[in-house]
Amino acid sequence: MYLHGTSKINDKGHLEIGGCDVTDLAQQFGTPLYIVDEELVRQRAREYVEAFKASGFKFQVAYASKAFSVMAMCAIAEQEGLSLDVVSDGELHTALQAGFPVQRIHFHGNNKTPDEINMALDANIGCFVVDNFHELALLNALAGEKGKKVNILFRITPGVEAHTHDYISTGQQDSKFGFDLGNGSAKAAIGQALELPNLEILGLHSHIGSQIFEVEGFRMAVDKVADFAVSIREEFGLTFKVINLGGGFGIRYVEGDTPLPLGEYVAAITNAIKVKFNQADFPLPEIWVEPGRSMVGDAGTTLYTIGTSKDIPGVRKYVAVDGGMTDNPRPALYQSRYEAILANRANEAIEETVSIAGKCCESGDMLIWDLELPKSESGDLLAVFCTGAYNYAMASNYNRIRRPAVVFVKDGQADLVVKRESLHDIVVNDVIPARLQKSALAN
Ligand SMILES: *Cc1c(COP(=O)(O)O)cnc(C)c1O
């Protein structure tokens, strides 16, 4: 059994996270429940910040809030000195409502709408990461209407492919994101931007993928970015001040996942930039990174109550929990794998191999195939580890299932940071047009 952060098994044989017995959390908050180990989130943030401080570079560590965007998480990011990436008006609103310092907000996305751009301009956020020619012109025009000059990075696709699942790799040439380095569109975009009066070019952005376990991809990206920076200086006399290498740093979901300590990714990036930029006699830039998954992923645990089971002799035994693809769509989307334990009987001997099913009307709604557990019974608690990133963030109301609550746990204290949705929440946006109402039909 691999336990993350402050998780341990207490002398009652119960899983404990942040000093809180999860059987108590289930009583108090119900299940399914997302539990976030606050200490581990803060530790991850500090690993990045300390590694950058040791490098001597100017830096920003921007938490990619899409991984888990709630106001309490924005508060922690602010306290730890992080910046924040947003990719929609909803994520921006979350950050603004949390009072996150606007200068440290960066706006991403391949199709920012005029409304979203206007909202971000009005909020005076720190930087836009421009993805395409349409956005370049639109941003310049909208900034001009407001009499503002805005900081931009160019999102480029360096043509580096991270070794990861196809759906989540974005650094290769065939991508919906960014300006291509190889075919000249990145250079053309910069040439255009230099003619646009309301844009201040800070530098380049590259994001090569996700759940990356090696540093080679980042080194290759640095090589391409540095060569490009030199060519742009030669052609336009423009010197980039910021190089943003994105996120994608891997975490351990299951045995066999071999992430590096976070500081090693940072050291590889800062060293590569130092070497390449010094060689080119180029002033050392400020370095930004954008970790999402590695900031919150292993700090999250989802607690479920086991309900029914179905044993098909000689085939398999299904054990169903009170959540599923609605709170964790990643197994269905990406065939993602997870580890889990019986949280109320964690010390008992393994007795059977079962497959954990969700409660949605989809055969594909499976959370874990072939999990070894003690003999489980209805009412037992199942804890699935490493659900902090892209779980609550991707949760849906399919089957009109209510999204679970989220609690932060630390030093024996559990605080609600997102309430469980109510049945009222489920229908709150529904409208029955007058002509469909019973009174109208009676006539
Ligand atoms: C998704 C994304 C990130 C975060 O990726 P993780 O794998 O969660 O670290 C960072 N930057 C950009 C541009 C992204 O799209």
The ligand as an ORCA input file, in Angstrom:
! r2SCAN-3c Opt
* xyz 0 1
  C      -2.925     21.703    -18.820
  C      -1.875     22.710    -18.898
  C      -0.971     22.871    -17.850
  C      -0.949     21.977    -16.653
  O      -0.612     20.673    -17.000
  P      -0.358     19.578    -15.859
  O      -0.086     18.329    -16.624
  O      -1.591     19.481    -15.053
  O       0.807     20.038    -15.064
  C      -0.062     23.890    -17.935
  N      -0.039     24.722    -19.009
  C      -0.893     24.590    -20.037
  C      -0.821     25.527    -21.160
  C      -1.836     23.585    -20.021
  O      -2.662     23.455    -21.053
*
